């Protein structure tokens, strides 16, 4: 099996386990490539934002224009799918988008690996979305949020509850495996091509990988927005029906 080994990552992993053992923690030695890549992304954007937040002004630089365009895109996506309330979800969606897109593209740089080519990373992102949209649903509707699991009528509850539970738990699984499968597959193909013919041949696949990375990020954000929209919209139809019930008009004598 083709494997892209990074010397400095192995060095970091070796010293990490040596440090934990010196503290008395004997952890099982496992590959930590994806962990270091995630830490690099977090560190990069933390430093980047700390530097650039002081440089924002009324006459935007090229970098500021890119950041503002990205913010506008995420805000538009959230409003289109979630509705007028979508603006409040821009921070979570924008953060996920930056992290996933950067993670997808990192594998195209020889000194890095794509952390999103690890199921541990993609499942963590999906689990974050899963917990977040349920939290928003409970926050918005309280315990009444769980009423939609029972279906539209009471006698369907024994059938609908298991279906709804399975459906909701399938969401993080599908989100994580879709992203993982695409990024892992494209990185493996590029690695094989680079091993066979290092020059020119891998370039078309690398260009395709850029497009795939963008598409997979967009799909993840769109599905996350749909899940959030569904969570905060429960009971809205019933509330509107109650507010718009026709009033009884007294019959004229």
C-alpha positions as CSV (number, residue, x, y, z in Angstrom):
1,X,0.0,0.0,0.0
2,X,1.3,3.4,-0.9
3,X,2.0,5.6,2.1
4,X,3.1,9.2,2.2
5,X,5.5,9.4,5.1
6,X,6.7,12.7,6.5
7,X,9.9,12.6,8.5
8,X,9.1,15.6,10.7
9,X,5.7,14.2,11.6
10,X,7.2,11.0,12.7
11,X,9.8,13.0,14.7
12,X,7.0,14.9,16.4
13,X,5.0,11.8,17.1
14,X,8.0,10.0,18.6
15,X,8.8,12.9,20.9
16,X,5.1,13.3,21.9
17,X,5.0,9.7,23.1
18,X,8.3,10.1,24.8
19,X,7.0,13.1,26.6
20,X,3.7,11.4,27.7
21,X,5.7,8.4,29.0
22,X,7.9,10.7,31.0
23,X,4.7,11.9,32.7
24,X,3.7,8.4,33.5
25,X,1.1,8.0,30.7
26,X,1.7,4.9,28.6
27,X,-0.5,5.6,25.5
28,X,-0.8,3.1,22.7
29,X,1.5,4.2,19.9
30,X,-0.6,5.1,16.8
31,X,-0.1,7.2,13.7
32,X,-0.8,10.8,14.5
33,X,-0.3,12.4,11.1
34,X,-3.9,13.7,11.0
35,X,-3.6,15.1,14.5
36,X,-0.5,17.2,13.6
37,X,-2.1,18.4,10.4
38,X,-5.2,19.6,12.3
39,X,-3.0,21.4,14.8
40,X,-1.2,23.1,11.9
41,X,-4.5,24.3,10.4
42,X,-5.6,25.7,13.8
43,X,-2.3,27.3,14.4
44,X,-2.2,28.8,11.0
45,X,-5.6,30.4,11.1
46,X,-5.1,31.6,14.7
47,X,-2.0,33.5,13.7
48,X,-3.5,34.6,10.4
49,X,-6.6,36.1,12.0
50,X,-4.6,37.7,14.9
51,X,-2.5,39.5,12.3
52,X,-5.1,40.4,9.8
53,X,-7.9,41.6,12.1
54,X,-5.7,44.7,12.8
55,X,-5.3,45.4,9.0
56,X,-9.0,45.7,8.1
57,X,-9.9,49.1,6.8
58,X,-12.3,50.9,4.5
59,X,-9.9,50.5,1.5
60,X,-9.6,46.6,1.4
61,X,-6.5,44.9,0.4
62,X,-6.6,41.8,-1.8
63,X,-6.6,39.5,1.2
64,X,-9.4,41.4,2.8
65,X,-11.5,41.3,-0.4
66,X,-11.1,37.5,-0.4
67,X,-12.1,37.2,3.2
68,X,-15.1,39.5,2.7
69,X,-16.2,37.5,-0.5
70,X,-15.9,34.3,1.5
71,X,-18.0,35.8,4.3
72,X,-20.6,37.0,1.9
73,X,-20.8,33.6,0.2
74,X,-21.3,31.7,3.5
75,X,-23.9,34.3,4.6
76,X,-25.8,33.9,1.3
77,X,-25.7,30.2,1.5
78,X,-27.0,30.2,5.1
79,X,-29.8,32.6,4.3
80,X,-30.8,30.7,1.2
81,X,-31.1,27.4,3.0
82,X,-31.9,28.3,6.6
83,X,-33.8,31.6,5.9
84,X,-33.4,35.1,7.4
85,X,-32.1,33.6,10.6
86,X,-29.2,32.0,8.8
87,X,-26.9,34.9,9.5
88,X,-26.4,33.8,13.1
89,X,-25.0,30.5,11.8
90,X,-22.3,32.0,9.7
91,X,-19.5,31.6,12.3
92,X,-20.0,27.8,12.6
93,X,-20.5,27.3,8.9
94,X,-17.6,29.6,8.0
95,X,-15.2,27.9,10.4
96,X,-16.1,24.4,9.1
97,X,-15.7,25.6,5.5
98,X,-12.2,27.0,6.1
99,X,-11.1,24.0,8.0
100,X,-12.5,21.4,5.6
101,X,-11.3,23.2,2.4
102,X,-7.8,23.8,3.9
103,X,-7.7,20.1,5.0
104,X,-8.7,18.9,1.6
105,X,-6.1,20.9,-0.2
106,X,-3.2,20.2,2.1
107,X,-2.6,16.8,0.5
108,X,-1.6,18.6,-2.7
109,X,1.5,20.1,-0.9
110,X,4.3,17.6,-0.7
111,X,5.3,18.5,2.9
112,X,1.7,18.0,4.2
113,X,-1.1,15.4,4.3
114,X,-4.8,15.9,4.0
115,X,-6.3,15.5,7.6
116,X,-9.7,15.0,5.9
117,X,-8.3,11.8,4.4
118,X,-8.6,10.4,7.9
119,X,-12.0,9.1,9.0
120,X,-11.3,10.4,12.5
121,X,-11.2,14.0,11.4
122,X,-14.2,13.8,9.1
123,X,-16.3,12.0,11.7
124,X,-15.3,14.7,14.2
125,X,-16.5,17.4,11.9
126,X,-19.8,15.5,11.2
127,X,-20.3,14.9,15.0
128,X,-19.8,18.6,15.6
129,X,-22.6,19.4,13.2
130,X,-24.8,16.6,14.7
131,X,-24.5,17.9,18.2
132,X,-24.8,21.5,17.1
133,X,-28.0,21.3,15.2
134,X,-29.7,19.2,17.9
135,X,-28.5,21.8,20.5
136,X,-30.1,24.6,18.3
137,X,-33.3,22.6,18.0
138,X,-33.6,22.1,21.8
139,X,-32.6,25.7,22.5
140,X,-35.3,27.0,20.1
141,X,-38.1,24.7,21.0
142,X,-37.2,23.1,24.4
143,X,-38.2,19.5,25.0
144,X,-41.0,20.0,22.4
145,X,-38.2,19.6,19.8
146,X,-38.4,15.9,20.3
147,X,-42.1,15.8,19.3
148,X,-41.2,15.6,15.6
149,X,-39.6,12.2,16.2
150,X,-43.0,10.8,16.8
151,X,-44.4,11.9,13.4
152,X,-47.5,13.9,12.5
153,X,-50.0,11.6,14.3
154,X,-49.7,9.8,17.6
155,X,-50.5,6.3,16.3
156,X,-47.5,6.4,13.9
157,X,-45.1,7.1,16.8
158,X,-44.0,3.4,17.2
159,X,-43.0,3.3,13.6
160,X,-41.7,6.9,13.2
161,X,-39.5,7.1,16.3
162,X,-37.1,4.3,15.3
163,X,-37.0,5.6,11.7
164,X,-36.2,9.1,12.8
165,X,-33.5,8.0,15.3
166,X,-31.8,5.8,12.6
167,X,-32.1,8.7,10.1
168,X,-30.5,11.2,12.4
169,X,-27.6,8.9,13.4
170,X,-27.0,8.1,9.8
171,X,-26.4,11.8,9.0
172,X,-22.9,12.1,10.7
173,X,-22.0,8.7,9.2
174,X,-22.9,9.7,5.7
175,X,-21.3,13.2,6.1
176,X,-18.0,11.7,7.4
177,X,-17.7,8.8,4.9
178,X,-18.6,11.0,1.9
179,X,-15.8,13.5,2.7
180,X,-13.3,10.9,3.8
181,X,-13.9,8.6,0.8
182,X,-13.4,11.4,-1.8
183,X,-10.3,13.0,-0.3
184,X,-8.7,9.7,0.6
185,X,-9.3,8.3,-2.9
186,X,-8.0,11.3,-4.7
187,X,-4.9,11.6,-2.5
188,X,-4.1,7.9,-3.0
189,X,-4.5,8.2,-6.8
190,X,-2.2,11.2,-6.9
191,X,0.4,9.4,-4.7
192,X,0.3,6.3,-7.0
193,X,0.7,8.5,-10.1
194,X,3.5,10.5,-8.5
195,X,5.3,7.2,-7.6
196,X,5.1,5.9,-11.1
197,X,5.7,9.1,-13.1
198,X,6.7,12.0,-10.8
199,X,6.5,14.7,-13.5
200,X,3.5,16.0,-15.5
201,X,1.3,12.9,-15.2
202,X,-0.1,13.7,-11.7
203,X,-1.0,17.3,-12.7
204,X,-4.4,16.7,-14.3
205,X,-5.4,14.6,-11.2
206,X,-4.2,17.4,-8.9
207,X,-6.3,20.0,-10.8
208,X,-9.3,17.6,-10.5
209,X,-8.5,17.3,-6.8
210,X,-8.8,21.0,-6.3
211,X,-12.2,21.0,-7.9
212,X,-13.3,18.0,-5.9
213,X,-12.1,19.6,-2.7
214,X,-14.2,22.7,-3.4
215,X,-17.3,20.5,-4.2
216,X,-16.9,18.4,-1.1
217,X,-16.6,21.4,1.1
218,X,-19.7,22.9,-0.5
219,X,-21.7,19.7,-0.1
220,X,-20.7,19.4,3.6
221,X,-21.8,23.0,4.3
222,X,-25.0,22.7,2.4
223,X,-26.1,19.5,4.2
224,X,-25.1,21.1,7.5
225,X,-27.3,24.1,6.7
226,X,-30.2,21.8,5.8
227,X,-29.9,19.9,9.1
228,X,-29.8,23.2,11.1
229,X,-32.8,24.5,9.1
230,X,-34.7,21.4,9.9
231,X,-33.9,21.6,13.6
232,X,-34.9,25.2,14.1
233,X,-38.0,24.9,11.9
234,X,-39.7,22.1,13.8
235,X,-43.2,23.1,15.1
236,X,-43.1,26.3,13.0
237,X,-45.8,25.0,10.7
238,X,-47.9,24.1,13.7
239,X,-47.4,27.5,15.3
240,X,-48.3,29.3,12.1
241,X,-51.4,27.1,11.8
242,X,-52.4,28.0,15.3
243,X,-51.8,31.7,14.7
244,X,-53.8,31.7,11.5
245,X,-56.8,29.6,12.6
246,X,-59.9,31.2,11.1
247,X,-61.9,33.0,13.7
248,X,-65.5,32.0,14.3
249,X,-67.7,34.7,12.7
250,X,-71.0,35.0,14.5
251,X,-73.9,34.3,12.2
252,X,-76.1,37.2,11.4
253,X,-79.7,36.9,12.7
